[in-house]
């Protein structure tokens, strides 16, 4: 039995920590291997955000998964939502997104989901942590392989997004989109290209669009310090509204035509109304902090 090294990077529902102190590639390897083993996985989706350390951490996670005997479905630079969507698309046993979201530049981490992109239960998450600390890994006869699913995953994600809207009713609104130099830019390019192929006239104004691990415009946290850049662009461009994403684009925030920030409570209300009109009496799951609506 190996000696136990307590991992402080395990938080309430994800893994994140300061580089070199709480999180590194050795830990990433152990968490990847523990995830595959504890989930009894045969396939695991792996994607990563735009941080400088994320590709190497993803490689370490993939090695751990392969050493556990599972195949890695590599989707490359991607948002957390793309990882989750790919777990469903490919029928994978788990998904791992290498990301520190909106944390400072000297952090990184992981978000993990189970089959069907279901959140890990507390027991499942604890099992991964315990196994990664003890390193009581099972030796397998045949290691897994890394399978490139980048193009297929991106195309499937875009198709899924477009299932939610009637493209024939889309108007060429002028929309400012701030990717914060995170992972969202390439996905937005793919979405725009697909819309154009469908004959939809788009009018997107991109700011801080290209992924940049140095984050020259600040860590993409549109809820706080980066709010003004989107608001100012909406005003300068006389746009209809603005959208700002965080680093792994599993969150976005909206701005009206005056550059005014729209609190998420109201966005949840609008979305709830839209989906209830499609499915009367459906259950709406929301953040418990979002209660005004």
C-alpha positions, 0 to 999 in steps of 0.5 A: 500500500502506497503512503497517502498524500492528501490532495487539497485540490479536491473542492466541493464538486470539482478539482482546482488548485494553485499550480505547483502547490496543489495541482500538477501533472502528477496529480492530474495523472492520478485523478485521470487514472482514479476516474477511469478505475472508479467509474469502471470506464471503457471510454473517457472524453477529455478536453481542455481550456486555453490555459498554458498548462492545460494541454500538458495536464490533459496529456497526463490525464489521458495517460492515467486513463489509458493506464487504467485500460480505458480509451481516451476520446480526445476533443482537444481545446474545448469548453466544458459544455463541449466535454459534457455534450461529447460524453452523451454523443459518444456514449462515454463512461465519463468526461474530464474537462481540464480547466480552472474556469475563471480562477487566477492564471496560476491555477488549474483543475478539472471538472468531471462527469459520469455516464450520461454527463451526470454530475458525480455523486458525493460518494463517486467524487470521494471515491476518486479522491481516495483512490488518487491519494492512496494510488491503489491502482489495478494493473491492467493487461491492455492499456487504452488508446487515445482516439482523436474526436476533435472535429467530430465532437465540435460538429456534433456540439454545433448541431446540438446547439442549433436544435434549440432554435428555428434558424429560419426565424433568426434575425441579423442582430448585431451582437457583441461576443466577448470570449475573454481570450478563453476557449470559446472563440473557435467554437463560435467560429464553427457556429457562425460558419454553420449558420452561414451555411444554413443561410442565416445572416449573422452580425457578430462583433468579436472582442478578445476572441482568440484563445491566448494563455497569457490572458492579455485582457485579464482572466475571463470572469465576466461577472466581475472585473471584465464586465466593462469591456463588453458593456463599452463595446456594445455602446461603441458598436451600437449593438443590440446586445452583448454576451461575455463568456468565462474561460471554459464557456460553461457560463455566460452573461448578457448585456442589453443595448445600452451596455447594461448588465442583465442579472442572471435572475432575469435570464433564468426567468426568460429561459424558463418561460421559453422552455415551459412554452415548449414543454408545459409543466416541465421542471426548471433546475436553477442555481439556488442563489438565483431566486428573484424570478 
